[in-house]
Amino acid sequence: MQINHDTQCALDDVVDLLNTAPDGDTPDGLATVADLRDYVQRNNLSGVGELTESDVAAVRSVRERFAQIFAAPDARTASELVNGLVAEAGTTPQLTNHDGYDWHVHYFAPGASVARHLAADGGMALAFIIVAGEQDRLRRCEAPDCPRAFIDLSRNRSRRYCDSRTCGNRLHVAAYRARQRESADTPG
């Protein structure tokens, strides 16, 4: 699947936002204004002004909406969720070139809050995935103890883990050790 740089950046922002959600032993990665500021800086979000507690709450709400889209059972449900998110964000497509980037489209209105920025750009990026018939690429890690989100952009749609170096290797090593124990316990 080919996607442009802007859509890739927006999808990366969505995945990073989803992966800030609390789960089990993992605390909420967006608990404070400082956490949100770190997220904004880590993802190079442009045009974000002073952040407040209300921004934290609004972005957490957008995060929940993205989680619903990832969990949608079919394209119709996902599209309804995306349509609602994008409409509420007040999507206003505009061409821009800034910070050393060539012309690209922002879907958020100038001066939009960080939550509306994420909802508009992330929602449109997810819309492009759905339009392409690729909703099944929106995934959660298959490691039993890992809830992290990712978007499988592999050519053959074979990615199963959020990170093959951590979750994938850990599960492969565990399976290998289990086979080794099993063969050691089997009388020869």
QUIHU-V263673 format. One record per run of one state. SS is the DSSP state (~ for helix, > for strand, _ for the rest). FROM is the first residue (numbers start at 1). TO is the last residue. If there is no record, write none. Layout:
((SS,FROM,TO) (SS,FROM,TO))
This chain:
((_,1,4) (~,5,18) (_,19,22) (>,23,23) (_,24,25) (>,26,26) (_,27,32) (~,33,42) (_,43,52) (~,53,71) (_,72,74) (~,75,88) (_,89,93) (>,94,96) (_,97,103) (>,104,106) (_,107,113) (~,114,131) (_,132,134) (~,135,137) (>,138,140) (_,141,148) (>,149,151) (_,152,163) (~,164,185) (_,186,188))
